Amino acid sequence: MPPGKGKKGKGPGRRHGKKQKKPEVDILSPAAMLNLYYIAHNAAHCLQLRGFRWSGAPKGKKGRNKT
């Protein structure tokens, strides 16, 4: 086997358990509002970040570029 290559095949993997339920988050809490104050540029951007999109809105990037 060439160096740097691992074994391929099926082996004992991680078992999939129950997914933990995410807690309900209050988007109007003081901490959330403070965060929104620093990341949103205007009212429309604020609503878009919170999931209230409108038809014709540009779609954002899915991930961040690694530099």
C-alpha positions, 0 to 999 in steps of 0.5 A: 500500500502506498504511504499516506493512504489509509485503509478503505472499507467498512469498519465500526463507525460512529453510531447515530443517536438521537439528535439533541433538540435545539432550545427555542431562542428569543430573537427579541431578547436584549442579547439578540438585539445587541448582536443584531445592532452590530451585524445588520446594516439597515432594517431590511437587512435586519429582517433578512437575517432573522428569516423574514425574506421577501420575493426578489431578495438576493440570496446570500452566500452559504459559507465563508471563504477560507483565507 
